[in-house]
Amino acid sequence: MFLPIRKRLGEILREDNLLTEGQLQAALEKQKETNERLGKILIRMGFVDEKTVLKVLEAKLGLPLINISRRNLDPEVVKLIPEQLALKYKVIPVELDDDRITLAMADPLNVLAVDDVRIASGCDVEPAIASESDIDSAIATYFGKDSIVKMVEDIPEDLGMDFEEGGLEQLREIVEDAPMVKLVNSLITQAVAGRASDIHVEPREKELHVRYRIDGVLSEVTQFPKRMQAPVISRLKIMADLDIAERRVPQDGRIQMKIENKEIDFRVSTLPTIFGEKVVLRVLDKSRGLMHLQELGMLPEILKRFRTVITHPYGIILVTGPTGSGKTTTLYSVLNDINTPEKNIITLEDPVEYTLGGVNQVQLNVKAGLTFAGGLRSVLRQDPDIIMVGEIRDPETAKIAIQSAMTGHLVLSTLHTNTASATLTRLMEMGIEPFLVASSVVGIVAQRLVRRLCPECKEPYEPSGMLVEKLGIKARPDERIVLFQPKGCPACNNTGFRGRLALQEVLFMSSWVKDLVTNKAPADQIETVAIEEGMMTLRQDGLRKVALGLTSLEEAMRAVFVTDEDV
């Protein structure tokens, strides 16, 4: 029978010299703030990787390491324990042998979890080790839709009729009732467990549809009967402190919830449609670890050059791309890399998505008059070394940002342009003098996000000789070239993709580029010179990452408009 050892994970890693005492203490301090598992914190802080933690636990505890993503679990076995218990302890049953279940656990040292599962299932428990991400995916896959359907069945058939006859007061009573609260909370919890970035609640003519955006792609989760429309949407509006009586104009609000010991923020937006109000919730997990620069996906040679750019004492660095291309994440990663106690860093954000230790973060309030431009003027009186402006939205903000960069500050910001070279001409179109653009800008990153191929199930294939040549893959005559395409497995919810990856082009302001900007050269001419000086375009970066097996050719084509001529 399994008897957990008394030592904690941190002590085990410390004894194996996989962790320093300083790193352990820093993680323990963070644990006091977040109340998360130590292993998760150590991984997020970059002190150890998940594979190392799993291998150490396997060796020290003598427990099997289970790859859930490669198993087709029996739903009846999974549901031997309730969903709430699986979410609370990050566990999931994977096998049943007589009266003994094999329990995949993210924290096999948790004796309480073993005891509670034994009581709930009525079976003996044989612990095993699995990654938390795999367990989360399995919970979302095997519990999600079924539990929501069951909740809907438990809600009275005449629910919608009650609203029509009783008016707003009756509706308020309905949406505060336990079954409706549980249903809406479950929709939100499942979205977080499934790594969704957005939740869409959409009225149609005869049903209410719910979709999650995962890895940048929307997929339908469930449909509710039309009678559920008013109660579900009104419940969300009440949670976001919005007016449920007003359904003719858009509204914006915010929800804060604690899910699995994590503080999650949701930006809520309503929009009147011909079939009723559509609601979208943007999921902001503030407890999620900030990415480090090396995790952004830049190729090593580009990353090396980019690190030299962000060490400039002054100037402006811009990250560009469409909405949802990961611009803010890149800015946070830069701040995470250059943040030291000797620097005064101030950010202006709308909204503040992550909390950065040691950084003064300012939330804009347009209604109160605190805009990017107005806030930036005030920030300059706060003796800053580094300023992050969430977005340059207008000529006034652009001019103040450029002036700040020219007067000894390092300014980071974002702009909506398609390419790095187009950013320079866009600044000039906003009324910035060409010589100021050339003097102040030190680097531009243009980026897109693509889905990363699932490492558990990506499928190899041999491309044609012509494709190999176009991709620029150099190989010996007898060498076999292999690319990868999506297949689908439980780990990726049968999509073939898990997580996302940035495609980037980084333009460095060389003397030649500065001369072109000063002379008001067009964007395509600037791009030509930058490529001659070594810039890899978004298209080229996409093709390189296809060749490295990180994403599929179709994903690269979708994101950066790779044409048939390129492949």
C-alpha positions as CSV (number, residue, x, y, z in Angstrom):
1,M,0.0,0.0,0.0
2,F,1.2,3.5,-0.8
3,L,2.4,5.6,2.2
4,P,3.3,9.1,1.3
5,I,6.7,10.3,2.4
6,R,6.8,13.2,4.9
7,K,9.1,15.4,2.9
8,R,7.6,18.2,0.9
9,L,8.4,18.7,-2.8
10,G,10.6,21.7,-2.2
11,E,12.8,19.7,0.2
12,I,13.1,16.9,-2.3
13,L,14.2,19.2,-5.2
14,R,16.6,21.0,-2.8
15,E,18.2,17.8,-1.8
16,D,18.7,16.8,-5.4
17,N,20.4,20.2,-6.1
18,L,17.6,21.0,-8.6
19,L,16.7,24.1,-6.6
20,T,18.6,26.6,-4.6
21,E,17.7,27.7,-1.1
22,G,17.0,31.2,-2.3
23,Q,14.7,29.9,-5.1
24,L,12.8,27.7,-2.6
25,Q,12.2,30.6,-0.2
26,A,11.1,32.9,-3.0
27,A,8.5,30.2,-4.1
28,L,7.4,29.7,-0.5
29,E,6.8,33.4,-0.1
30,K,4.7,33.4,-3.3
31,Q,2.8,30.4,-2.0
32,K,1.7,32.5,1.0
33,E,0.2,35.0,-1.4
34,T,-1.6,32.7,-3.8
35,N,-2.2,29.5,-1.8
36,E,-1.3,27.5,-4.8
37,R,0.7,24.2,-5.0
38,L,4.4,24.7,-4.6
39,G,5.2,22.7,-7.7
40,K,3.0,24.9,-9.8
41,I,4.7,28.1,-8.5
42,L,8.2,26.7,-9.0
43,I,7.3,25.9,-12.6
44,R,5.7,29.3,-13.2
45,M,8.7,31.1,-11.8
46,G,11.0,29.2,-14.1
47,F,13.0,27.5,-11.4
48,V,12.2,24.0,-12.6
49,D,10.2,22.6,-15.5
50,E,7.2,20.3,-15.3
51,K,9.0,17.3,-16.6
52,T,11.7,17.6,-14.0
53,V,9.1,17.8,-11.2
54,L,7.2,14.8,-12.5
55,K,10.4,12.7,-12.9
56,V,11.6,13.5,-9.4
57,L,8.3,12.6,-7.8
58,E,8.2,9.3,-9.9
59,A,11.7,8.4,-8.7
60,K,11.4,9.4,-5.1
61,L,7.9,8.1,-4.4
62,G,8.1,5.0,-6.6
63,L,4.7,5.9,-8.2
64,P,3.8,5.4,-11.9
65,L,3.9,8.4,-14.1
66,I,0.8,8.4,-16.3
67,N,0.4,10.3,-19.6
68,I,-3.4,10.9,-19.5
69,S,-3.4,12.4,-23.0
70,R,-2.5,9.1,-24.5
71,R,-5.4,7.2,-22.8
72,N,-9.0,7.0,-23.7
73,L,-10.6,7.0,-20.2
74,D,-13.8,5.3,-19.3
75,P,-16.3,8.0,-18.5
76,E,-17.9,5.8,-15.9
77,V,-14.6,5.4,-14.1
78,V,-13.9,9.1,-14.3
79,K,-17.2,9.9,-12.7
80,L,-16.7,7.7,-9.6
81,I,-15.8,11.0,-7.9
82,P,-17.7,14.3,-8.3
83,E,-16.4,17.1,-10.5
84,Q,-15.9,19.4,-7.5
85,L,-13.5,17.0,-5.9
86,A,-11.6,16.5,-9.1
87,L,-11.2,20.3,-9.5
88,K,-10.4,20.9,-5.9
89,Y,-7.5,18.4,-5.7
90,K,-6.5,18.2,-9.4
91,V,-7.1,14.5,-9.5
92,I,-8.9,12.1,-11.9
93,P,-9.6,8.3,-11.8
94,V,-8.0,6.6,-14.8
95,E,-8.5,2.9,-14.1
96,L,-10.8,0.6,-12.0
97,D,-9.6,-2.9,-10.9
98,D,-12.1,-4.7,-8.7
99,D,-12.6,-2.1,-5.9
100,R,-9.4,-0.2,-6.4
101,I,-9.0,2.9,-8.6
102,T,-5.8,4.3,-10.0
103,L,-5.9,8.0,-9.3
104,A,-3.9,10.4,-11.4
105,M,-2.8,13.3,-9.1
106,A,-1.0,16.5,-9.7
107,D,0.1,16.4,-6.1
108,P,0.6,12.8,-5.0
109,L,1.8,14.0,-1.5
110,N,-1.7,15.3,-0.7
111,V,-3.0,12.7,1.8
112,L,-6.3,14.6,2.3
113,A,-7.0,14.2,-1.4
114,V,-6.5,10.4,-1.2
115,D,-8.8,10.1,1.8
116,D,-11.6,12.3,0.3
117,V,-11.5,10.3,-3.0
118,R,-11.6,7.0,-1.0
119,I,-14.7,8.2,0.9
120,A,-16.4,9.6,-2.2
121,S,-15.8,6.6,-4.5
122,G,-16.1,3.9,-1.9
123,C,-13.0,2.3,-3.4
124,D,-9.4,1.9,-2.3
125,V,-7.1,4.4,-4.0
126,E,-3.8,3.7,-5.8
127,P,-2.1,7.1,-6.4
128,A,-0.2,7.9,-9.6
129,I,1.5,11.0,-11.0
130,A,0.2,13.1,-13.9
131,S,0.7,16.7,-15.1
132,E,-1.8,19.3,-13.9
133,S,-2.4,20.4,-17.5
134,D,-3.4,16.9,-18.5
135,I,-5.7,16.5,-15.6
136,D,-7.4,19.9,-16.3
137,S,-8.0,18.8,-19.9
138,A,-9.4,15.5,-18.8
139,I,-11.7,17.2,-16.3
140,A,-13.0,19.6,-18.9
141,T,-13.4,16.8,-21.5
142,Y,-15.2,14.2,-19.3
143,F,-17.1,16.4,-16.8
144,G,-17.9,19.6,-18.7
145,K,-20.7,19.2,-21.1
146,D,-22.5,16.4,-19.2
147,S,-22.6,18.3,-15.9
148,I,-24.1,21.4,-17.6
149,V,-26.7,19.3,-19.4
150,K,-27.7,17.7,-16.1
151,M,-28.1,21.1,-14.4
152,V,-30.3,22.3,-17.3
153,E,-32.5,19.2,-16.8
154,D,-32.9,20.1,-13.1
155,I,-34.3,23.6,-13.9
156,P,-38.1,23.8,-14.2
157,E,-39.6,23.8,-17.7
158,D,-41.7,26.9,-17.1
159,L,-38.7,29.0,-16.1
160,G,-38.9,31.3,-19.1
161,M,-42.6,31.7,-18.8
162,D,-42.2,32.9,-15.2
163,F,-40.1,35.8,-16.4
164,E,-42.5,36.9,-19.1
165,E,-45.4,36.9,-16.6
166,G,-43.7,38.2,-13.5
167,G,-41.4,40.9,-14.9
168,L,-38.1,42.0,-13.5
169,E,-38.7,41.2,-9.9
170,Q,-39.6,37.6,-10.8
171,L,-36.5,37.4,-13.0
172,R,-34.3,38.6,-10.1
173,E,-35.6,35.9,-7.9
174,I,-35.0,33.2,-10.6
175,V,-31.4,34.3,-11.3
176,E,-30.5,34.3,-7.6
177,D,-32.0,30.8,-7.2
178,A,-29.4,28.0,-6.5
179,P,-29.9,26.0,-9.7
180,M,-29.3,29.1,-11.9
181,V,-26.3,30.3,-9.9
182,K,-24.8,26.8,-10.1
183,L,-25.4,26.6,-13.8
184,V,-23.7,29.9,-14.7
185,N,-20.8,29.3,-12.3
186,S,-20.3,25.9,-13.9
187,L,-20.1,27.5,-17.4
188,I,-17.4,29.9,-16.1
189,T,-15.5,27.2,-14.2
190,Q,-15.4,24.9,-17.2
191,A,-14.1,27.7,-19.4
192,V,-11.2,28.4,-17.0
193,A,-10.4,24.7,-16.7
194,G,-10.4,24.4,-20.5
195,R,-8.0,27.3,-20.9
196,A,-10.6,29.5,-22.7
197,S,-9.7,33.1,-23.2
198,D,-13.2,34.2,-24.0
199,I,-16.8,32.9,-23.3
200,H,-19.5,33.8,-25.8
201,V,-23.2,33.6,-24.8
202,E,-25.1,34.1,-28.0
203,P,-28.9,34.3,-28.5
204,R,-30.2,32.6,-31.7
205,E,-33.7,32.4,-33.0
206,K,-34.6,29.1,-31.2
207,E,-31.7,28.5,-28.8
208,L,-29.0,30.1,-26.6
209,H,-25.6,29.0,-27.7
210,V,-22.4,29.0,-25.6
211,R,-19.0,29.0,-27.2
212,Y,-15.4,29.1,-25.8
213,R,-12.4,30.5,-27.5
214,I,-9.5,28.2,-26.9
215,D,-6.1,28.8,-28.5
216,G,-7.6,31.5,-30.6
217,V,-10.4,29.3,-32.1
218,L,-14.1,29.4,-31.1
219,S,-15.8,26.1,-30.5
220,E,-19.4,25.4,-29.4
221,V,-19.8,24.0,-25.9
222,T,-23.5,23.6,-25.4
223,Q,-26.9,24.9,-26.4
224,F,-29.7,25.9,-24.0
225,P,-33.4,26.1,-24.8
226,K,-34.7,29.6,-25.6
227,R,-36.5,29.7,-22.2
228,M,-33.0,29.8,-20.5
229,Q,-31.9,33.0,-22.4
230,A,-33.2,35.7,-20.1
231,P,-32.2,34.0,-16.8
232,V,-28.6,33.1,-18.0
233,I,-27.9,36.5,-19.5
234,S,-29.4,38.3,-16.6
235,R,-27.4,36.3,-14.1
236,L,-24.2,37.2,-15.9
237,K,-25.3,40.9,-15.9
238,I,-26.0,40.9,-12.2
239,M,-22.6,39.3,-11.5
240,A,-21.0,42.1,-13.6
241,D,-23.1,44.8,-11.8
242,L,-25.0,45.7,-14.9
243,D,-28.5,46.9,-15.4
244,I,-30.7,43.9,-16.2
245,A,-33.6,46.2,-17.1
246,E,-31.6,47.9,-19.9
247,R,-31.4,45.7,-23.0
248,R,-31.3,48.2,-25.8
249,V,-27.8,49.6,-25.5
250,P,-24.3,47.9,-25.0
251,Q,-23.0,47.7,-21.4
252,D,-19.6,46.9,-20.0
253,G,-18.8,45.5,-16.6
254,R,-16.4,43.2,-14.6
255,I,-16.7,40.0,-12.6
256,Q,-14.2,38.9,-10.0
257,M,-14.3,35.2,-9.0
258,K,-12.1,32.8,-7.0
259,I,-11.8,29.6,-9.0
260,E,-9.6,26.8,-7.8
261,N,-7.8,29.2,-5.4
262,K,-7.0,31.6,-8.2
263,E,-8.3,35.1,-8.5
264,I,-9.9,35.4,-12.0
265,D,-11.1,38.6,-13.6
266,F,-13.7,38.7,-16.4
267,R,-14.3,41.7,-18.6
268,V,-18.0,41.6,-19.5
269,S,-19.5,43.1,-22.6
270,T,-23.1,43.0,-23.7
271,L,-24.4,43.8,-27.2
272,P,-28.1,44.0,-28.3
273,T,-28.8,41.7,-31.3
274,I,-32.1,40.9,-33.1
275,F,-32.5,37.8,-31.0
276,G,-31.6,39.3,-27.6
277,E,-28.4,40.4,-25.8
278,K,-25.1,38.7,-26.7
279,V,-22.6,38.5,-23.8
280,V,-18.9,38.0,-24.1
281,L,-16.6,37.4,-21.1
282,R,-12.8,37.9,-21.5
283,V,-11.0,35.7,-19.1
284,L,-8.1,37.3,-17.3
285,D,-6.2,34.9,-15.0
286,K,-4.1,37.3,-12.9
287,S,-2.4,34.4,-11.1
288,R,-1.1,33.0,-14.3
289,G,2.7,33.2,-14.5
290,L,4.2,35.9,-16.7
291,M,6.1,34.6,-19.7
292,H,9.8,35.1,-20.0
293,L,11.3,36.4,-23.2
294,Q,12.7,33.0,-24.1
295,E,9.1,31.6,-24.0
296,L,7.8,34.0,-26.6
297,G,9.0,31.8,-29.5
298,M,11.7,34.1,-30.9
299,L,14.4,32.2,-32.8
300,P,17.7,32.3,-30.8
301,E,19.5,34.7,-33.2
302,I,16.5,37.1,-33.1
303,L,16.2,36.9,-29.3
304,K,19.8,37.7,-28.9
305,R,19.5,40.9,-30.9
306,F,16.2,41.8,-29.3
307,R,17.8,41.6,-25.8
308,T,20.2,44.3,-26.9
309,V,17.3,46.6,-27.9
310,I,15.5,46.4,-24.6
311,T,18.6,47.3,-22.7
312,H,18.6,50.8,-24.4
313,P,18.4,53.5,-21.7
314,Y,16.0,55.5,-23.7
315,G,13.9,55.3,-26.9
316,I,10.6,53.7,-27.8
317,I,10.0,50.0,-28.5
318,L,6.7,49.2,-30.2
319,V,4.8,45.9,-30.5
320,T,2.3,45.8,-33.4
321,G,-0.3,43.5,-34.7
322,P,-4.1,43.0,-34.8
323,T,-6.3,42.6,-31.7
324,G,-5.6,39.3,-30.0
325,S,-2.1,38.9,-31.4
326,G,-0.4,38.8,-28.0
327,K,1.0,42.3,-28.0
328,T,0.4,42.9,-24.3
329,T,1.9,39.6,-23.3
330,T,5.1,40.5,-25.2
331,L,5.2,43.9,-23.4
332,Y,4.8,42.2,-20.0
333,S,7.5,39.7,-20.9
334,V,9.9,42.6,-21.7
335,L,9.1,44.3,-18.4
336,N,9.5,41.0,-16.5
337,D,13.0,40.7,-18.1
338,I,14.2,44.3,-17.3
339,N,12.5,44.9,-14.0
340,T,15.0,45.6,-11.3
341,P,14.8,47.4,-7.9
342,E,17.0,50.2,-9.4
343,K,14.4,51.2,-12.0
344,N,11.2,53.1,-11.6
345,I,8.7,51.5,-13.9
346,I,5.2,52.9,-14.4
347,T,2.5,51.4,-16.7
348,L,-0.7,52.9,-18.1
349,E,-3.1,50.1,-18.9
350,D,-6.7,49.5,-20.0
351,P,-7.3,47.1,-18.3
352,V,-4.5,45.9,-16.0
353,E,-4.3,42.3,-17.0
354,Y,-1.5,41.0,-14.8
355,T,0.0,42.2,-11.5
356,L,3.7,42.9,-11.8
357,G,5.8,43.0,-8.6
358,G,7.8,46.1,-8.2
359,V,6.0,47.9,-11.0
360,N,3.6,50.9,-10.5
361,Q,0.6,50.0,-12.6
362,V,-2.2,52.5,-13.4
363,Q,-5.7,51.6,-14.6
364,L,-7.2,54.1,-17.0
365,N,-10.5,55.6,-16.3
366,V,-11.8,57.4,-19.3
367,K,-15.0,58.5,-17.7
368,A,-13.0,60.2,-15.0
369,G,-10.7,61.8,-17.5
370,L,-7.7,59.5,-17.0
371,T,-6.8,58.7,-20.6
372,F,-3.5,57.4,-22.1
373,A,-2.5,61.0,-23.1
374,G,-3.5,62.6,-19.8
375,G,-2.0,59.8,-17.7
376,L,1.3,59.9,-19.6
377,R,1.7,63.6,-18.8
378,S,1.3,62.8,-15.1
379,V,3.6,59.8,-15.3
380,L,6.4,62.0,-16.6
381,R,6.3,64.0,-13.3
382,Q,6.8,60.7,-11.3
383,D,10.6,60.4,-12.2
384,P,10.1,57.2,-14.3
385,D,12.9,55.3,-15.9
386,I,10.7,53.0,-18.0
387,I,7.1,53.7,-19.1
388,M,4.7,51.3,-20.6
389,V,1.7,52.7,-22.5
390,G,-0.8,50.0,-23.2
391,E,-1.7,51.4,-26.6
392,I,-1.1,54.4,-28.8
393,R,-4.6,55.2,-29.9
394,D,-4.3,58.8,-31.1
395,P,-1.9,61.4,-32.3
396,E,-1.7,63.1,-28.9
397,T,-0.6,60.0,-27.2
398,A,1.9,59.3,-30.0
399,K,3.5,62.7,-29.7
400,I,3.8,62.5,-25.9
401,A,5.3,59.0,-26.1
402,I,7.9,60.1,-28.7
403,Q,8.8,63.2,-26.6
404,S,9.2,61.0,-23.5
405,A,11.5,58.7,-25.5
406,M,13.5,61.7,-26.7
407,T,14.0,63.0,-23.1
408,G,15.7,60.0,-21.6
409,H,12.9,57.5,-20.9
410,L,12.5,54.0,-22.3
411,V,8.9,53.8,-23.6
412,L,7.1,50.5,-24.4
413,S,3.8,50.5,-26.3
414,T,1.6,48.9,-28.9
415,L,0.2,50.0,-32.2
416,H,-2.3,48.5,-34.7
417,T,-0.3,47.9,-37.9
418,N,0.3,44.8,-40.0
419,T,4.1,44.9,-40.4
420,A,7.0,46.4,-38.6
421,S,8.0,48.7,-41.5
422,A,4.4,50.0,-41.8
423,T,4.6,51.1,-38.1
424,L,7.2,53.7,-39.0
425,T,5.0,55.2,-41.8
426,R,2.0,55.0,-39.5
427,L,3.7,57.2,-36.9
428,M,4.4,59.8,-39.6
429,E,0.8,59.7,-40.6
430,M,-0.1,60.5,-37.0
431,G,1.8,63.8,-37.3
432,I,5.2,62.8,-35.9
433,E,8.0,64.4,-37.8
434,P,10.2,61.9,-39.7
435,F,13.4,62.9,-37.9
436,L,11.7,62.4,-34.5
437,V,10.6,58.9,-35.6
438,A,14.1,58.0,-36.8
439,S,15.7,59.4,-33.6
440,S,13.3,57.9,-31.0
441,V,12.3,54.4,-32.2
442,V,14.9,51.7,-31.3
443,G,13.0,48.6,-32.3
444,I,9.6,47.2,-33.5
445,V,8.1,43.8,-33.1
446,A,5.3,42.8,-35.4
447,Q,3.6,39.5,-34.4
448,R,0.8,37.1,-34.9
449,L,-0.4,34.1,-32.9
450,V,-0.7,30.6,-34.3
451,R,-1.8,27.4,-32.6
452,R,1.0,25.1,-31.4
453,L,0.8,21.5,-32.6
454,C,0.0,19.1,-29.7
455,P,3.2,17.4,-28.8
456,E,1.4,14.3,-27.8
457,C,-0.3,13.5,-31.1
458,K,1.2,15.6,-33.9
459,E,1.6,13.4,-36.9
460,P,4.7,13.3,-39.2
461,Y,4.6,13.4,-42.9
462,E,7.1,13.8,-45.7
463,P,6.7,17.0,-47.7
464,S,7.4,17.2,-51.4
465,G,10.8,18.2,-52.7
466,M,9.5,21.5,-53.9
467,L,8.0,22.3,-50.5
468,V,11.3,21.5,-48.8
469,E,13.1,23.8,-51.1
470,K,10.6,26.7,-50.5
471,L,10.8,26.2,-46.8
472,G,14.5,26.6,-47.0
473,I,15.3,23.3,-45.3
474,K,18.9,22.3,-45.9
475,A,19.4,18.5,-45.9
476,R,21.8,15.9,-47.2
477,P,20.7,14.0,-50.3
478,D,20.0,10.9,-48.3
479,E,18.4,12.7,-45.3
480,R,14.6,12.2,-44.7
481,I,12.7,15.5,-44.1
482,V,9.7,15.3,-41.8
483,L,7.1,17.9,-41.1
484,F,4.1,17.6,-38.8
485,Q,0.3,18.0,-39.0
486,P,-2.5,17.9,-36.4
487,K,-4.1,14.6,-35.5
488,G,-6.1,15.0,-32.3
489,C,-6.1,13.3,-28.9
490,P,-7.7,13.8,-25.4
491,A,-4.9,16.1,-24.3
492,C,-5.8,18.7,-27.0
493,N,-9.6,17.9,-27.0
494,N,-9.1,16.2,-30.4
495,T,-8.2,19.5,-32.1
496,G,-4.5,18.5,-32.8
497,F,-3.3,21.8,-31.2
498,R,-2.5,22.8,-27.6
499,G,-1.4,26.3,-26.7
500,R,-0.2,29.1,-29.0
501,L,3.0,30.3,-30.5
502,A,4.0,33.8,-31.7
503,L,5.3,34.5,-35.2
504,Q,7.4,37.6,-35.1
505,E,9.4,40.0,-37.3
506,V,11.8,42.3,-35.4
507,L,13.0,45.5,-37.1
508,F,16.1,47.1,-35.7
509,M,16.7,50.8,-36.4
510,S,20.0,50.7,-38.3
511,S,21.5,53.9,-39.7
512,W,20.2,52.9,-43.2
513,V,16.6,52.5,-41.9
514,K,16.9,55.8,-40.0
515,D,18.0,57.5,-43.2
516,L,15.0,56.1,-45.1
517,V,12.6,57.2,-42.4
518,T,14.0,60.7,-42.4
519,N,13.5,60.9,-46.1
520,K,9.9,59.6,-45.8
521,A,10.6,56.4,-47.8
522,P,7.5,54.1,-48.2
523,A,7.1,51.0,-46.0
524,D,8.0,48.5,-48.7
525,Q,11.3,50.2,-49.3
526,I,12.1,50.2,-45.6
527,E,11.2,46.5,-45.4
528,T,13.5,45.7,-48.4
529,V,16.4,47.3,-46.6
530,A,15.6,45.7,-43.3
531,I,15.5,42.2,-44.9
532,E,18.8,42.8,-46.6
533,E,20.2,43.6,-43.1
534,G,18.9,40.3,-41.7
535,M,15.3,40.9,-40.7
536,M,13.2,37.8,-40.9
537,T,9.6,38.6,-42.0
538,L,6.5,37.2,-40.4
539,R,6.0,34.9,-43.4
540,Q,9.6,33.6,-43.2
541,D,9.4,33.1,-39.4
542,G,6.1,31.2,-39.9
543,L,7.7,28.9,-42.5
544,R,10.8,28.4,-40.2
545,K,8.5,27.3,-37.3
546,V,6.7,24.9,-39.7
547,A,10.0,23.4,-40.6
548,L,10.8,23.0,-36.9
549,G,7.6,21.1,-36.3
550,L,6.1,23.8,-33.9
551,T,3.0,24.5,-36.0
552,S,1.4,23.3,-39.1
553,L,1.7,24.8,-42.6
554,E,-2.0,25.6,-42.6
555,E,-1.7,27.6,-39.4
556,A,1.2,29.6,-40.8
557,M,-0.8,30.3,-44.0
558,R,-3.8,31.4,-42.0
559,A,-1.9,33.8,-39.8
560,V,0.5,35.5,-42.1
561,F,-1.1,35.0,-45.5
562,V,1.5,32.6,-46.9
563,T,0.6,32.2,-50.6
564,D,0.8,29.2,-52.8
565,E,3.8,30.8,-54.4
566,D,5.7,30.6,-51.1
567,V,5.1,26.9,-50.7
